[in-house]
Structure formats: structure tokens, C-alpha cells
């Protein structure tokens, strides 16, 4: 699903950067962000950024902004950034966390992806 986008920004990459790496290997341009410095695979650019007070230059030009295991309190910020830069917005939640933004659930092999903006 994400590999259909040429340029992506992953919000809150944390210590699980394997998806960003897989997307980069498939030829996608991927920027990963987090509030602290993180190691990312070759081919993935990393930028320290806080999605609640974003540097929009990090996100401009992205076709999609996505987040994995995004908590409810950050969903609005992720969607706001995607809207601001006119990008798609996709995310997954952690366990039983609720979705607090208007989003369409899409079932994929790994679970459910929520599409908040196409």
C-alpha cells in the first residue's frame, strides 16, 4: 500500500525503522522523523522533528505522511501535517487504541491501516 507512493515521511519512527528501509529498497524516497535521534537503514533520511510543532519543510514534497502505532493524542497532528503539505495520511494504531480522526479502515495482511487522507 505505501510502496505506491514515490515520496513518504514516517512520523515517529522509533526503534522500528524496518518498514522505512523496505520502502527505500523498493525505490521510494523516505524521510523518517522522531523527537530524538534514531538510527535508520541505508537509503532512509532521518530528521529530528516533533509532529506537534513540525518543521513543515521536512514534509513538503511528500506524497504521503504515515505513522505506525500512532497514539490517539498524535493522530490529529499527523493528519494536520499531511493536510498542510497536501499529502495522503495513513496510520496504524497500537492494540486497542481508538481512532480519533475521520479515517477509513483498510485491511492488509499485517492488520488494519487507517486512511485519513488520500
HELIX and SHEET records of a PDB file:
HELIX    1   1 UNK A    2  UNK A    4  5                                   3    
HELIX    2   2 UNK A   18  UNK A   25  1                                   8    
HELIX    3   3 UNK A   51  UNK A   53  5                                   3    
HELIX    4   4 UNK A   56  UNK A   58  5                                   3    
HELIX    5   5 UNK A   72  UNK A   84  1                                  13    
SHEET    1   A 7 UNK A  44  UNK A  48  0                                        
SHEET    2   A 7 UNK A  29  UNK A  34  1                                        
SHEET    3   A 7 UNK A   7  UNK A  11  1                                        
SHEET    4   A 7 UNK A  64  UNK A  67  1                                        
SHEET    5   A 7 UNK A  88  UNK A  91  1                                        
SHEET    6   A 7 UNK A 111  UNK A 117 -1                                        
SHEET    7   A 7 UNK A 104  UNK A 108 -1                                        
END                                                                             
